[in-house]
Amino acid sequence: MDFELDDEQLELQRVVRDIVGRECPPALVRAVVDGSDDGSGLWKTFVQLDWPTLTVPGDDGGMGMSAVELVITLEELGRVADPTPFLATTSQYVPVVRACAHGGLRTELLGAVCAGRTGAVAFAADAVRARRDGGGWVLDGSAAHVIDGDRADELAVVARTDQGIGVFVVPAGVAAAARTPTFDAAFHVADIELGGVHVGEDRGFVGPEVEDGVARARQEAVTGLAAVTVGASQRVLEMVLGHIKDRKQFGVPIGSFQAVKHMAVDMYVAIERARALCHFAALTIAEDDPRRALGASLAKAAAGDCQRLVARHGVQLFGGLGFTWENDLQIYLRRAKVGEPLLGSTAEHRAGAARLVLAHQHPTEAA
Amino acid sequence: MRLSFDEQTEAFRREFVAWLDENAPDPATALAERSRSSADIPAWAREWQRKMFDAGWLVPGNPPEHGGRNASLVEVFVHQEELGRRHIYPSHNPQGLTIIAPSILVFGTEEQKRRWAVPVLRAEITAALGMSEPDAGSDLAGLRTRAVLDGDRFVVNGQKVWTSGAHDADVILAFVRTDPDAPKHKGISCLVIPTDSPGLTRRPFGSIVSPDDLDFNEVFFDDVEVPAENLIGQLHQGWRVATGSLGHERAMLWLSFAERLDALVEHGGDTLTARGLTDDPLVLDSFGNLVVDDYALRLLGYRTLAQARRGVEATEQSILKLLGSEAVQAATLDMLEAMGPDGLDPDRRSAPLDPLHSEVFTASWWERYLRSFAGTIAGGTSQIQRNIIAERVLGLPR
């Protein structure tokens, strides 16, 4: 077991941190929130760097990296509250297309990502049905809380069919998407009405391997969202540490008080715990380890614990100075919390992890 | 980053596992004679420890003459992992094996190694650690037991407390004040004191578990004469030995918490399954939390292992101890409460007894919960760990 980032991974982390630190300052996020910028300039920068193709295989024109590099990158993007559709494109859409699409469309869709097109996924097998309709498919139902569902160029809909789970790739504009309000206005979530949407034969994929592919892609999506949460939490901690070292009361920095120190340490430990599990989840995906389902749930559960504690202590330790719109704390606080209810809540993933482990226990008890 | 160890490490693991299969003690013999304290090694366990020493499997990182085979850090880790997985205690005098012998091997003379370190490793004698005093707990450097050098001997007066296993130990590695005028860290020395020395009195006292749970001792020194040659390290330089000793203790601690968490998953999972509680939402929540902690601790531990391997001084032992000890405590309490009224019986084991391990690891949930406080108090309390992390890792002002 080698649980350290290697030199190339550390270099990637450094490069991404440098670039997004420069290109995505708090002022940009604020501009996106108030509507004076749409983040497209930042997206173009990412495209020029090939980052959206991080896990697109080399043969398909991408960088061909693993989920570990993806998680490293997403953590840094969480740290700056990235306002682009990077998360959905790289950790949801690309994995679904990679795992489920085949033939010419797969090449076309992955090629489009390399050219800067974006994608999102509606994991809506419980809410959307697909029926055969002549040479293609017709969808029925609606998908709620789809990350970037209102602005992605392509939407991959996971729906139920008579032959099991299927994936149906719908171009933007075909389905009615309505962005829903969230407290993190730089993060897009949408409800999508899919009733009567027709999908061509070449854009629908069904079969046992698709069902398996969806499950695997969802693990990557869950892990990616956890990584964003960890990155945003890390930013909150960094801001808090700066504040409690500088802020003096009673003639001393408030960070010298044990009550304050211990809260900061608990934030730090919660972040380390969650980050370790994000890396583990990514590693199980990269190595296709049988623990990948468990890994993703552990990462999401720990990230949920992490943001909960970091947000609570973070606002508290800033005192009144953090309770303003002007303080950038609120930007990262929002990003840390926005992922909690999406793709399975903290409690759902915690219970899911418990079930996976309990399934291997023996019903024995000491007398 | 990768999930597996390299082939050389796995070959080492296979060799050790094969040796264990061949040589592990007979559980029936082990059941017949139990250890009564952390310095009481039953005859079968002495034989077992000696066998491990002779085969170079007791402390694989040591050279052969000290019970090892010059194994690498990762191999040492894998060795610990296999013993933990199989619930085998390498020594029923754990302080001797993991703190006292290594301290003497690092700071002692050749003669001292021969007289005390090797016999402790070979289970010919047992040893206890004399650190804490009534007024020196977290502030260990404030210790006041006084030793005056008088010609070729020290005369020791004072008191130690929490000295685990002292009543069954042959020697105590004691930290004493030899220069009362120096700053507190600079006037401490380290002595090996035989427990049969005239003037030395040991009084075992019951722990919170039971009046009959006798492991802790008060140790009183009343003009106890100790030969000058029993000084470990240099005069007044005992703090270096102490931090070295605690270093040994801390370096191994995270793995012991990881083993406890693994055991909680195993014993807790079996118990919950047997009791039909595996669909209870509260149980799923608390058990899921345990699984998160278990994996996180192990992963963070692997990271410190990789750092240590590269020679980077791990700043993370405090994080591991804090996270591990508090996770064990929370999960044990969750299990105690999941038992309902059946958790009231203090004699109802939480899991079948592992004959080759210490009994406390399968004691009742109540006892395991009480003992979890040893993790959050001994070896630096959770509050001290938080101070250390705040100052050394987060850079907060003292």
Interface residues (C-beta under 8 A of the other chain):
Chain A: M1 D2 F3 E4 L5 D6 Q9 V68 L241 I244 K245 V252 P253 G255 S256 Q258 V260 K261 H262 A264 V265 D266 Y268 V269 E272 R273 A274 A276 L277 H279 F280 L283 T284 A286 E287 D289 L294 L298 A301 A302 D305 A347 H349 R350 A351 G352 A353 A354 R355 V357 L358 H360 Q361 H362 P363 T364 E365 A366 A367
Chain B: M1 R2 L3 S4 F5 V265 E266 G269 D270 T271 L272 T273 A274 R275 T278 P281 V283 L284 D285 F287 G288 N289 V291 V292 D293 Y295 A296 L299 L300 Y302 R303 L305 A306 Q307 I319 L322 L323 R348 R349 S350 A351 P352 L353 T362 Q383 R386 N387 I389 A390 E391 V393 L394 G395 L396 P397 R398
